[in-house]
Amino acid sequence: MQSNHENSPGRGRFVILGILFITLMIAYIDRVNISVLIADPGFIADMDLKAQATRQGMLMTFFLMAYALGNIILGYFGDRLGPRKAVSVSIVLWSVALFIAGNARSLVTLIGARIFMGFGEGFHWPMQSTYVKNWFPVQERARANSAWTVGLMVGPALAMPLCSMIVAKWGWASSFIILGVTALIIPLPLIWFFTADRPREHRWVSDAEASYIEQGQADEQAALADVQSGSYTELLRSGRFWLVTIGYMATASIWWGTMTWLPQYLKVARHFSWSQMGMFSSLPYILGTISVLLIAYLSDKLGRRGIFYTLGLLGAVIFIYLGATTANNFNSAIFIAIAIFFLGWVMPVAWTLLQTLVAPNLVGAAAGLMNGISNGFAAFAPMIMGYLIGQTGTYLAGMIYLMIVGLIGAACTAVFAIKKY
């Protein structure tokens, strides 16, 4: 069998990868516009959120709690529907939620829309993981995971300046409506008309490419016979599964906590203008994009995932601390950007570890469970940070919470580094 995709027959699977990237990128633009809005005085006034940092954080918290629940419940059903149908349903649901949010005239309605959006997106992430499991042999999988997970970096990088521009020109409600329309006219047709659940079901995939993919998957199953029973109960009892998940709980907490509060932090605490805030809020995710692609290549090349998992979390903690404590505003923005660069080390290796450790028939359910638990835990990060900011009058207290969680995650993932996974 050929050892890398450059020498493999056919390129149909990379079309699928491009579509997964576009879909996730747009999903993350849709999710994070709220981070820009809580820095907008007009939105704060309309939703009666002035001097209500805890409530501001709750707008992300409620979304994430519903999203976590959706992942846990819908990942199981997604395995039965198949990724093509499940992701299509997800896109329709989150678009409807955006239209509701754009017409909200009270905080209660907006929170309801955020909850609906979170639950509707519950199909999405686990099914993206199932696409990769079905379409790529194990030796290409970290790079495949990086190619679509990089969308979660590119999405916020585009969302911060884009949503800032939309809000400044047309008002906060327009950001929801424009994003809802975009989801329906770009990723939905791509998923429905140009993907398939498995390679042999796709008209652009040759028999040679399908055989290449299937052979790589067969080799993986033979090497991992001890985890191929396919029992959901055994998954729940797996120590390795829970260590991967705890690491990802820490990753998600740092990710959502930073994403929620960074625009306001830069504007209020560091006194950046709207244009500067948009630019420096994007910088972490630009660096994160580079990081995801680089580490995915290196981890595939070295056959090691655990070391990058642990060092990524430690690097994020160190640079969040530096960003929070430096007196220089410019240096603070740069340090926080570097923190997200390190967090980008974690994204592809975490999913590759998961896909390697669980039975093929449980990938969607396991991905939904890990993503659901992780985001359920991380859902509290924006609200806890808001509470700490409100109580202390400083953003440092909120960032300390992220550092503590990151250190716990690094300690758990060190097992994979030590055992050379």
PAVO-712179 format. One record per residue: residue in three letters; x negated, y negated, z of N, C-alpha, C in turn. Coordinates in steps of 0.1 Angstrom, whole numbers, plus 5000, padded with zeros to 4 digits. Atoms other than C-alpha are relative to their C-alpha. Layout:
N
AlaXYZXYZXYZ;...
//
This chain:
421
Met499250125000500050005000499149885000;Gln500850125001498749654992500149935014;Ser500150054987497749465023500549865002;Asn499550144999499049115015500949964989;His498950045009501748934997499549954986;Glu500550055013499448784971499850114990;Asn500249895009498849134956501350094999;Ser498849925000502349264961500949974988;Pro499150025011504949304933501249925003;Gly498850074999507549044929499949885011;Arg500050114991508348714947501449965005;Gly498650034997512148744953500149965015;Arg499950024986511648754991499649855004;Phe500450144997510048404990501049904997;Val498850095002513148254975500950005012;Ile499249994988515048375005499349925011;Leu500750084989512348225028500249854998;Gly499850145003512747885011501449965004;Ile498650034997516447895016500250005016;Leu499950004986516047985053499449885006;Phe500750124996513647695057500949884999;Ile499150115002516147445042501150005010;Thr498949994991518947575063499749965014;Leu500450044986517147555096499649865001;Met500450145000515647215087501349915002;Ile498850085000519147075081500850025013;Ala499449974987520547245112499449925011;Tyr500650084989517947075134500149854998;Ile499750145001518546735119501449985006;Asp498650024994522246785128500050015015;Arg500049984986521346895163499549885008;Val500850094992518946625173500449854998;Asn499750145002520646305161500549945013;Ile499650064987522046265196498849945008;Ser501250054993518446205208499849854996;Val500150145004518345885187501249925005;Leu498950084996521845785197499949955014;Ile500050044986521145775234499049895002;Ala500850124999518545505226500749884993;Asp499250105007521245305207500949935010;Pro499150074991522945035228501450004996;Gly498649995004526045045207500750135004;Phe499549874997526545415212500250015015;Ile499949994986525845385249501249925006;Ala498850094996528445105253501350074996;Asp498849935004531045295233500450125008;Met499849874992530645615253499949975015;Asp500150034986530345425286498950085008;Leu501149924995526945575293498849915006;Lys501050094995525045265305499650045015;Ala500649964987522745355335500550135005;Gln499549864997524045715333499150104994;Ala501049925006520845905326500450155000;Thr499649864998522346235339501050044989;Arg499049985010525346205316499450004986;Gln500750015014523146115286499450144998;Gly500749875002521146435292501150114998;Met499049905001524446635295500550024985;Leu499549985014525246565258499250114993;Met500849895005522346795249500250135008;Thr499849884991522947025279501250084996;Phe498849935004526547105269499950074987;Phe500349945013525447175233499250135002;Leu500949884999522747415244500650115008;Met499349904993524947595269500950084991;Ala499149945010527447665242499250084990;Tyr500849935010524747755218499450135005;Ala500549884994523247995242501050115001;Leu498949914999526548165248500350064986;Gly499749955014527148185210499050104995;Asn501149915004523748345205500250145006;Ile499849884994524448615230501250084995;Ile498849935005527948695218500050034985;Leu499849995015527748635181498850074993;Gly501049925006524348795175500450144998;Tyr499549875001525949125182501050024988;Phe499049995012528849065157499349964987;Gly500750045013526448905132499350124994;Asp500649885006524649245129501050084992;Arg499049925007527949395118500549924987;Leu499650085011528949105095498950004989;Gly501150025009525549085079499549855000;Pro500550144999523348765078500649904991;Arg499550105010524748615046501349955005;Lys498750044995528348605059499949925013;Ala500150064987527348515094499549865000;Val500650145001525148215085501049914993;Ser499150095007527748085061501149955009;Val499050034990530448095088499449895010;Ser500750094991527947915111499949864994;Ile500250135006527347635087501449924999;Val498650065001531147575082500449945014;Leu499550044987531747565119499249885006;Trp500750114994528947325128500349874992;Ser499650115008529947095099501349945005;Val498750054994533547065113499749935013;Ala500350074987532046985147499449864998;Leu500650135003530046705132501049904996;Phe498950095004533146555116500849955012;Ile499350044987534946565150499249905008;Ala500950094992531946395167500049864993;Gly500150135007531846125140501349925002;Asn498750064998535546045148500349995015;Ala499850004986535146065186500149865005;Arg499950134994536245765206500050005015;Ser500249994985535645895241498950115002;Leu501149914997532946085258500550145001;Val499449864999535246385265500150064986;Thr499949955014535946425227498650034995;Leu501449985005532246395219499450135007;Ile500549884994531346655245500650134995;Gly499349895006534046885231499450044987;Ala500649985014532546845196498650065002;Arg501349944998529046925210500150145004;Ile499949864995530247235227500450094988;Phe499649935012532047345195498950034990;Met501249995009528947275174499050115005;Gly500949904995526747475198500450144999;Phe499549865001528947785198500050044985;Gly500049975014529347765160498650034994;Glu501449975004525547765156499550135006;Gly500549884993525348085177499650114990;Phe500449905011525248305145498749974994;His501050045010522548115129498650055003;Trp501449964998519148175146499850155000;Pro500249855000519548555153500150054986;Met499949955013520648605117498849964991;Gln501250035008517648415103498950105003;Ser501049894996515448665123500350134993;Thr499649875007517448955108499649994985;Tyr500550025014516748815073498650044999;Val501449975001513048825080499750155002;Lys500249864997513249175095500350094988;Asn499549925012515149305064499149974988;Trp500650045013513049125038498550005000;Phe501550014999509449135050499450125007;Pro500849904993506949415059499349935011;Val500650054987505249375093498849914997;Gln501350085001501949245079500249864994;Glu499750135005503648945063500949925010;Arg498950054993506048875091499749875008;Ala500250134993504348605112500049884991;Arg500050115009503748395081501549984995;Ala498650015004507348465070500849925011;Asn499450074989508548355105499649855000;Ser500450145000506448045103500649924989;Ala499550085011507847945069501549965003;Trp498650054997511447925082500049935014;Thr499950074988510747825118499349864999;Val500550135002508747535105501149904997;Gly498950095001512147395097500449935012;Leu499750064987512647325134499049895003;Met500950114999509647095132500349894990;Val499750095010510446935099501349935002;Gly498750064998514046875108499949885009;Pro500150124992513346645138499049904995;Ala500950105006510446485119500749914991;Leu499250085009512946375093501249935008;Ala498850054993515846325118499749875007;Met500350124992514146055139500149884992;Pro499950125008513545795112501349994992;Leu498750005008516545905091501249955008;Cys498950044992519045875119499949865006;Ser500250144996517445555132500549914989;Met499650095012517945405097501550004999;Ile498649995002521545535094500749925011;Val499450074989522445405129499949854999;Ala500350145001520845065123500949944988;Lys499350065012522645025089501550025000;Trp498649975001526045195093500750035013;Gly499449974987526545265130499850155004;Trp500349874995526245575152501050114994;Ala499049905005529445745139499650054986;Ser500449965014528145755103499050115000;Ser501049895000525245975113500650135001;Phe499449874999527546255122500750044987;Ile499349975013529646225090499150044989;Ile500949985010526746205067499350145001;Leu500649874997525046505083500950124998;Gly499049895002528246715082500250024985;Val499949985015528646655044498850064995;Thr501249945005525046735038499950155002;Ala500149864997525347075055500950084991;Leu499049935009528347165033499550014986;Ile500450015014526747065000498650064997;Ile501449955002523147195005499850155005;Pro500449864996522547505027501250104998;Leu498949915001526047655025500050074986;Pro500149935013525947714987498750094998;Leu501249925001522347834989500150135007;Ile499949874993523048095015501050094993;Trp499049925005526248214999499750064986;Phe500249965014525248234962498650054998;Phe501449965004521448294964499350095010;Thr500749904991520748534993500950135000;Ala499449874998521648895001499550065013;Asp500449954987521549095033498750084999;Arg501249915001518849335020499449984985;Pro500650025013516349324991500750074988;Arg499449925011518049594970501449954996;Glu498750065004521249394970499949874992;His500250135006519649094954499650024985;Arg500249985015519649054916498649954996;Trp501350045004516248884916498850095005;Val501049924994514349154934499850134992;Ser500349885008512649424914499950125009;Asp500149874993512549794924498650015007;Ala501449994995508749754929499949925013;Glu500150094988509149464954500950065011;Ala499249944989511949644973499350125006;Ser500749894994509849954976498849965008;Tyr501150064992506849744988500549965014;Ile499450044987509049595015500450125009;Glu499649884993510549925025498950095005;Gln501249924996507150095027499449945012;Gly500650074989505849825050500950025013;Gln499149984989508949865072499950155006;Ala500149864996508550245073498750025008;Asp501249994993504950215084500149945014;Glu499850064987506049985112500850105009;Gln499149914992508750235124499250125004;Ala500949894996506150515124499149965011;Ala501050044989503750315145500749965013;Leu499350044988506450215169501150105004;Ala498949904997508350535174500550005014;Asp499650004986508450485211501149905003;Val498950104998510850185207501150014990;Gln499050005011513050315179501350085004;Ser498749934997515850475199501249924997;Gly498950095003518050175192501049985011;Ser499150014989519650175226500049865006;Tyr500050134995520849835238499750005015;Thr500349994986520549955274498550005002;Glu501550004999516850035268499449864997;Leu500550145002516349685254500149925012;Leu499850084988517749535286499050045011;Arg500949954990515349755306498549984996;Ser501450015005512249665286499349885006;Gly500850114994509749465305499349914990;Arg500650085011508049355273501049904994;Phe498950105005511349205260500149895010;Trp499850114991511749005292498849915002;Leu501250095000508148875292500049914988;Val499950085012508648755257501049895002;Thr498850094998511948595267499749895010;Ile500450114990510548415298499149904994;Gly500850105007507848265277500849914991;Tyr499250085009510448155252500949905008;Met499350094992512548005280499249885003;Ala500950124998509647785289499849924988;Thr500250075013509047695253501249924997;Ala498850075004512647605247500349885010;Ser499850114991512747395279499249884997;Ile500950115004509747185268500549944987;Trp499550055013511147165233501249905002;Trp498850074999514647045242499949885010;Gly500250124991513546825271499349894994;Thr500750105007511046645250500849944989;Met499350055012513246615220501149915005;Thr498950084995516146475241499649865004;Trp500450134994514246205259498949924993;Leu501150075006511346115237500349874993;Pro499750135006513045845216500349895010;Gln499750094990514445675247498749965008;Tyr501250024993511145715265499149904993;Leu500950085008509145555237500649854999;Lys499450135001511645265234500149935013;Val499750074988512445195270498749995009;Ala501250004991509345305290498749954993;Arg501250035007506745245263500249884991;His499750135007508444935247499750004985;Phe500150005014508245045211501249944993;Ser498950055007510444875185500750124993;Trp499249905006513145075166499150074989;Ser500849945011510745135136498950085006;Gln501149924993507845235159500550125006;Met499449884993510145465179500250114990;Gly499749905010511245635147498750074995;Met501349945005507645685135499450095010;Phe500749924990506145805168500950115005;Ser499249884997509146025175499950114990;Ser500249905011508446205142498750065001;Leu501449955000504746245148499850135006;Pro500249874994504946535172500550124991;Tyr499549905009506946735147499350024987;Ile500949995012504646655118498850085004;Leu501149914995501746795139500550145003;Gly499549864997503947085150500250084987;Thr499949935013504547175113498750064996;Ile501349955003500847205107499650115009;Ser500449904990500447405139500750134997;Val499349885002503147655131499450084988;Leu500549935012501747735096498650055003;Leu501449964997498147745109499950135009;Ile500149894991498747975138500750134995;Ala499449885007501048205118499050074992;Tyr501049945009498248265093498950075009;Leu501149954992495648315120500550135008;Ser499549894992497848555141500250124991;Asp499949895009498548765110498650054996;Lys501449965004494848765101499450085011;Leu500649934989493748865135500850115006;Gly499249904994496649085144500349985014;Arg499850034986496948905177501149895001;Arg498950104997500048715190499949945014;Gly499950044986499748705228499149885003;Ile501050114996496648475230500549874996;Phe499550135005498348205209501249965008;Tyr498850034992501548235230499649935013;Thr500550064987499648165263499349874998;Leu500850125002497247905250500949884995;Gly499050115005500147715232500749945012;Leu499350054989502047685264499149915010;Leu500950074992499047575284499649874994;Gly500350135007498047315258501149905001;Ala498950094999501547175258500149935014;Val499950054987501547135296498949895003;Ile501150094998498146965296500249864994;Phe499850135007499046705270501349935004;Ile498950074994502446635285499649925012;Tyr500550074988500646545317499249884996;Leu500850125005498146315298500949904995;Gly499150105006501046155279500849925010;Ala499150064990503046085310499249915010;Thr500850074990500145945331499149894994;Thr500850105005498145735307500649865000;Ala499450145000498545355309500249944986;Asn499950055014498145305272501250064992;Asn498749955007501445325252499750084988;Phe500449935012499745425220499550145003;Asn500649874996497745705237501150095005;Ser498949924995500945825254500750074989;Ala499349945011502645875221499250114993;Ile500949905007499646055206499950135009;Phe500149884991499246285237501250094999;Ile498849925001502846395235500250074987;Ala500049945013502546455198499150135000;Ile500949894999499546685206500650115008;Ala499349904992501646865232500950084991;Ile499149935009504246955205499150084990;Phe500949925008501347065183499650145006;Phe500249874993500447325209501250085002;Leu498749924999504047425214500350074987;Gly499949935013504047505177499350134998;Trp500749875000501647785184500950115004;Val499249904994504347965202501150054990;Met498749975007507247955177499950134991;Pro500049885009506248215150499550135007;Val500549884993504348445174501050065009;Ala498949954991507248475198500950094992;Trp499149925008509548595171499450124994;Thr500649885006507048825155499850115011;Leu500049914989506448985189501350075002;Leu498749944998510149035194500350104989;Gln499649915011510649185159499250135000;Thr500949885000507749425165500450095012;Leu499749924987508949545200501350065000;Val498749944999512549625193500450084988;Ala499549925011514449875171500649924989;Pro499450085012515449755136501449975001;Asn498550024999519149795143500449915011;Leu499750094988518849575174499449864998;Val500750125001516849285159501049885002;Gly499050114999519949055155500449985015;Ala499550004986521249145190498949955009;Ala501250044991517749105206499749864998;Ala500350145003517148775188501049915006;Gly498950084994520548645199499950005015;Leu500149994985519948765235498849915004;Met501150084996516448605237500349864997;Asn499850145003517448285220501149955009;Gly499050044991520648275240499649975014;Ile500550024986519048325274499049885001;Ser501050105000516148095265500749864999;Asn499350125002518447815253501049975012;Gly499250024988520847875282499249945012;Phe500850054990518047815306499549864997;Ala500550135004516647525286501149894999;Ala498950105001520147365284499949915012;Phe500050094988519547235320498949905000;Ala501250095000516247065311500449864997;Pro499650145002517846755295500749935012;Met499250054989520246715324499249985013;Ile500950014989517646785351499149884999;Met500850125003515346535335500749875002;Gly499150124999518146285333500249965015;Tyr499850024986518846335370498849955007;Leu501250054994515246295380499649864996;Ile500250135005514845995358500849895008;Gly499050094993517945835374499649985015;Gln500350014986516845915409498749935003;Thr501350064998513245805406499749874993;Gly500250125008513445535380498850014991;Thr501149985009510545695361500150134992;Tyr500049885008510145945333499050115004;Leu501049914995507246105350500650125007;Ala499449894992509446315373500650104991;Gly499449905009511246465344499050084993;Met501049935007508046555326499350105010;Ile500549904990506746725358500850135000;Tyr499249885001509646965356499650084988;Leu500449935011508647055321498650075002;Met501349944997505047115332500150135009;Ile499949884991506047355360500650124992;Val499449895007508247555337499050064990;Gly501049955009505447575311499050085006;Leu501049924993502947705336500650145003;Ile499349874997505447985346500050084987;Gly500049935013505848075309498750054996;Ala501349965004502148085303499550125009;Ala500449894991501648315333500650144995;Cys499349885005504148565319499550054987;Thr500549965013502848565284498650045000;Ala501449964999499348615296499850164999;Val500049865001500248985298499750054985;Phe500249965014500349005260498649964995;Ala501350035003497048825257499050105005;Ile500949914994495349055281500050144993;Lys499849875007496749365264499850004985;Lys500450015014495749235230501150034990;Tyr498949985009499149235214499949894989;
//
